[in-house]
Structure formats: structure tokens, C-alpha cells
């Protein structure tokens, strides 16, 4: 299979191992022959009965997971610094796999690479205690349970983790939790067994470096929390009218929920901000690669439609205007791909996402924003059918649009990116002033 069929830019081809290349091929084949055909089956198996909609998992997903495990396409996201637990690929290699997985609704979960489990798994690997790893990490890696990450809060500017105000007050050997979390993705899944929850564990108005130590991530057992009656899943929030069952994006209330301190803290008390930052970097790249695959799949739908739809006696795909737009969108996707792959390679190069912040920010801003435009055009190609449930395009648009907010809105990333870029240009004014002085000196000397 030529590299162009795998959509690997030549600039990155020599950075992919033979094993990585072979796995990318296998992922592509698995997605095309198993996952994409299973997408409609999965959606058809979702319960429409309100009594069971949030308790029944479509059986097709377990069939796909069994096939993926047999093929060795499992836990691909745990990159080379986590070889003890994962497949040991580079971020660049996994990024190309995620691009293929993003073409299918079922692909990520079928290969145990679905969010938010991927980010939560990485945190448990890096910061989890022996207890955490045995009770939650092991079954997550085996695909036996799901998880949720509780960070975003109602009425709070949650894109800045320092604003998180759900409190966990220490009282003797316990924490007492109070607050409201929402858009907790995955919390509706009946298999969700653990909530990683960002809480404020230090009270008072901390300033300077101390403000980065006022939060902690607590590891909450879902069954225990719900049984207490002090932690309640209030409702699944709809996203553009879709409830995303049985996954869900839920609102959760803690009302004096008491948690024993023992085994409750991920890492250490006050390490929450650091943990959040380490989680979001690679996760943003995973999202971006998947959304590029989504964009590619949307274009395939548009091409199929245009090559079977006649306008004024000829197929729409033969229209110069249609081809012009299609070509523009393909170029845009290639630009996005280069940005995202460069960010993934930067993480590999530096060893940590922190030093690839600039590249990650650009990719996170550009990829979802451009893919939305592409999906919107594809919907237009279909006309009214494009906004209906008879194509996956409406769901694709919803997912792409949501990513402009998830893991931080565009504005936050653009602001931080611009501040960092402008900081590098502080020398410019001095340089221009010096140049002006030199020019005036030369003019003055010439007059003499």
C-alpha cells in the first residue's frame, strides 16, 4: 500500500518504523472493512426506550473489540514512554493511526483508544498508586470498564484550570466534596467505574506560584459515589440536540460527599494543575488527528453523492465549481495534517508535550475550525438529506464544532499563542529604532 494511500506526508515517512507503518496499514484496513460498516449497526442497536437508553451497550462494539484485540490493534495510544502498558508507538505513528480511526464512529472504542479513557489511562499510568493501577488501570487497559473526567463546571470559566471551584475540604481522614460538574463526557456509560475529578483542596486566596498548588485530582469510585446519595448524575446534556447515549456528557452534583483520604488522591495533594496540563497536550493531538480523518470521510460521502447526482443532465462531480471546492478542501486537510503531525513529532522530539506547546496550540486551533467548514460544504452537497439522520454528516458537524470548545476554546489558545509569539518580538522595536538612527546618521553624513 503506497504511503500516499495512507496519507503520510513524505516529510514524515522516514520517521515511521517498519512496525509502525505495518500497523497503520492494518488500522486502515480494519476501519474500512469492519468499523465503518458497523457504524450504522451500532446506531441501530442503540435503545430508543428511555428506560434502557442509558443502560444498554450495542452488542456490535464487543464484537469489534474482540476482532481488534486479535489483530493486535489495542491500546495503540500509549506511546513509547509507556511501553510497559501500551503498544510503544511514537506520537507521530499513533497520530496517523488516529487519523484512520477518526473516519469511523466505532473505530476508537473498538481499539480501546476512545476519549476520555485514553487521557485518564495515561494519568493513571503516570501518577497512579499501586492501588489505582490494580483497581482501575488494569481493567481500563483490558477494555472492561470505562471512565470519565470531571473538570468543567457550570458557571465557571473552566478553560483556566485555576478557576475550578468544586471543593474537597479535608476533615480528619476524609475529604468532603461540594460542587457541580457538567459536560462530564462518558459519565452516562453504565460501564463507567471511575471518575477522575478536579477539585480545589486548598482554601483561601492563593497568589503567585502558590495558586498552582491549590487543586488536586481525586480518584472517585463511581459505584460508591452513586450509592452514597451524595453524588448524583443529574442529567445528560445534549450537544446540538444529540444526547450521545450511552456515552453522555453529564451534569453531576456533589453535596457533602465524603471520600476517605486513603487512595483518593491521584499523584499528590496540590498536584492537580500539573496533572491537568500533562493530560491535555497529547489528548488535543489525538482529537485533531481523528477530526482530520472525519473530514476525509466526509469528503468521501460528498464525492459519492456528487458522482451519483445529476444536475442539468450531468453528474455534479463533473462540475468545475464542485471540483474547485473539493480541491480546496483537500488542500486544507493536507495543511491541517502537516500541522498536527508536526506537533505530534515535536512531542516525540522533546519527550514532553510542554515543550511542544506552540505546535499543539496551532494544530488545536486550526484543525477543528477547518474541518467544520469542510463538513458544512459536504452537507450542502447533500442538501436536506445532509442534515438528517440518513447520513453521518450532522453527527460529524456536531463533533467537529464541539472540539472548538473541548480542551479549551479557540480564544484561550489563540490568546496564549499570541502572547508567547509577541514575547519573542520584544527586540523588534529596539531593532527598528536602531535602524532608524543608523539611517539618519548615514543621511546626515551624506549631506556633509
Secondary structure in CASP SS format (residue, H / E / C, confidence):
PFRMAT SS
TARGET T0000
AUTHOR 0000-0000-0000
METHOD secondary structure of the structure
MODEL  1
X C 1.00
X C 1.00
X C 1.00
X C 1.00
X C 1.00
X C 1.00
X C 1.00
X C 1.00
X C 1.00
X H 1.00
X H 1.00
X H 1.00
X H 1.00
X C 1.00
X C 1.00
X C 1.00
X C 1.00
X H 1.00
X H 1.00
X H 1.00
X H 1.00
X H 1.00
X H 1.00
X H 1.00
X H 1.00
X H 1.00
X H 1.00
X H 1.00
X H 1.00
X H 1.00
X H 1.00
X H 1.00
X H 1.00
X H 1.00
X H 1.00
X H 1.00
X H 1.00
X H 1.00
X H 1.00
X H 1.00
X H 1.00
X H 1.00
X H 1.00
X H 1.00
X H 1.00
X C 1.00
X C 1.00
X C 1.00
X C 1.00
X C 1.00
X C 1.00
X C 1.00
X C 1.00
X C 1.00
X C 1.00
X C 1.00
X C 1.00
X C 1.00
X C 1.00
X H 1.00
X H 1.00
X H 1.00
X H 1.00
X H 1.00
X H 1.00
X H 1.00
X H 1.00
X H 1.00
X H 1.00
X H 1.00
X H 1.00
X C 1.00
X C 1.00
X C 1.00
X C 1.00
X C 1.00
X C 1.00
X C 1.00
X C 1.00
X H 1.00
X H 1.00
X H 1.00
X C 1.00
X C 1.00
X C 1.00
X C 1.00
X C 1.00
X C 1.00
X C 1.00
X C 1.00
X H 1.00
X H 1.00
X H 1.00
X H 1.00
X H 1.00
X H 1.00
X H 1.00
X H 1.00
X H 1.00
X H 1.00
X H 1.00
X C 1.00
X C 1.00
X C 1.00
X C 1.00
X C 1.00
X H 1.00
X H 1.00
X H 1.00
X H 1.00
X C 1.00
X C 1.00
X C 1.00
X C 1.00
X C 1.00
X C 1.00
X H 1.00
X H 1.00
X H 1.00
X H 1.00
X H 1.00
X H 1.00
X H 1.00
X H 1.00
X H 1.00
X H 1.00
X H 1.00
X C 1.00
X C 1.00
X H 1.00
X H 1.00
X H 1.00
X H 1.00
X H 1.00
X H 1.00
X H 1.00
X H 1.00
X H 1.00
X H 1.00
X H 1.00
X H 1.00
X C 1.00
X C 1.00
X C 1.00
X C 1.00
X E 1.00
X E 1.00
X E 1.00
X E 1.00
X E 1.00
X C 1.00
X C 1.00
X E 1.00
X C 1.00
X C 1.00
X C 1.00
X C 1.00
X C 1.00
X C 1.00
X C 1.00
X H 1.00
X H 1.00
X H 1.00
X C 1.00
X C 1.00
X C 1.00
X E 1.00
X E 1.00
X E 1.00
X E 1.00
X E 1.00
X C 1.00
X C 1.00
X E 1.00
X E 1.00
X E 1.00
X E 1.00
X E 1.00
X E 1.00
X E 1.00
X E 1.00
X E 1.00
X E 1.00
X E 1.00
X E 1.00
X C 1.00
X C 1.00
X C 1.00
X C 1.00
X C 1.00
X C 1.00
X E 1.00
X E 1.00
X E 1.00
X E 1.00
X E 1.00
X E 1.00
X E 1.00
X E 1.00
X E 1.00
X C 1.00
X C 1.00
X C 1.00
X C 1.00
X C 1.00
X C 1.00
X C 1.00
X H 1.00
X H 1.00
X H 1.00
X H 1.00
X H 1.00
X H 1.00
X C 1.00
X E 1.00
X E 1.00
X E 1.00
X E 1.00
X E 1.00
X E 1.00
X E 1.00
X H 1.00
X H 1.00
X H 1.00
X H 1.00
X H 1.00
X H 1.00
X H 1.00
X C 1.00
X C 1.00
X E 1.00
X E 1.00
X E 1.00
X E 1.00
X E 1.00
X E 1.00
X C 1.00
X C 1.00
X E 1.00
X C 1.00
X C 1.00
X E 1.00
X C 1.00
X C 1.00
X C 1.00
X C 1.00
X C 1.00
X C 1.00
X E 1.00
X E 1.00
X E 1.00
X E 1.00
X E 1.00
X E 1.00
X E 1.00
X E 1.00
X E 1.00
X E 1.00
X E 1.00
X E 1.00
X C 1.00
X C 1.00
X C 1.00
X C 1.00
X E 1.00
X E 1.00
X C 1.00
X C 1.00
X C 1.00
X C 1.00
X C 1.00
X H 1.00
X H 1.00
X H 1.00
X H 1.00
X H 1.00
X H 1.00
X H 1.00
X H 1.00
X H 1.00
X H 1.00
X H 1.00
X H 1.00
X H 1.00
X H 1.00
X H 1.00
X H 1.00
X H 1.00
X H 1.00
X H 1.00
X H 1.00
X H 1.00
X H 1.00
X H 1.00
X H 1.00
X H 1.00
X H 1.00
X H 1.00
X H 1.00
X H 1.00
X H 1.00
X H 1.00
X H 1.00
X H 1.00
X H 1.00
X H 1.00
X C 1.00
X C 1.00
X C 1.00
X E 1.00
X E 1.00
X C 1.00
X C 1.00
X E 1.00
X E 1.00
X H 1.00
X H 1.00
X H 1.00
X C 1.00
X H 1.00
X H 1.00
X H 1.00
X H 1.00
X H 1.00
X H 1.00
X H 1.00
X H 1.00
X H 1.00
X H 1.00
X H 1.00
X H 1.00
X H 1.00
X H 1.00
X H 1.00
X H 1.00
X H 1.00
X H 1.00
X H 1.00
X H 1.00
X H 1.00
X H 1.00
X H 1.00
X H 1.00
X H 1.00
X H 1.00
X H 1.00
X H 1.00
X H 1.00
X H 1.00
X H 1.00
X C 1.00
X C 1.00
X H 1.00
X H 1.00
X H 1.00
X H 1.00
X H 1.00
X H 1.00
X H 1.00
X H 1.00
X H 1.00
X H 1.00
X H 1.00
X H 1.00
X H 1.00
X H 1.00
X H 1.00
X H 1.00
X H 1.00
X H 1.00
X H 1.00
X H 1.00
X H 1.00
X H 1.00
X H 1.00
X H 1.00
X H 1.00
X H 1.00
X H 1.00
X H 1.00
X H 1.00
X H 1.00
X H 1.00
X H 1.00
X H 1.00
X H 1.00
X H 1.00
X C 1.00
X C 1.00
X C 1.00
X C 1.00
X C 1.00
X H 1.00
X H 1.00
X H 1.00
X H 1.00
X H 1.00
X H 1.00
X H 1.00
X H 1.00
X H 1.00
X H 1.00
X H 1.00
X C 1.00
X C 1.00
X C 1.00
X C 1.00
X C 1.00
X C 1.00
X H 1.00
X H 1.00
X H 1.00
X H 1.00
X H 1.00
X H 1.00
X H 1.00
X H 1.00
X H 1.00
X H 1.00
X H 1.00
X H 1.00
X H 1.00
X H 1.00
X C 1.00
X C 1.00
X C 1.00
X H 1.00
X H 1.00
X H 1.00
X H 1.00
X H 1.00
X H 1.00
X H 1.00
X H 1.00
X H 1.00
X H 1.00
X H 1.00
X H 1.00
X H 1.00
X H 1.00
X H 1.00
X H 1.00
X H 1.00
X H 1.00
X H 1.00
X H 1.00
X H 1.00
X C 1.00
END
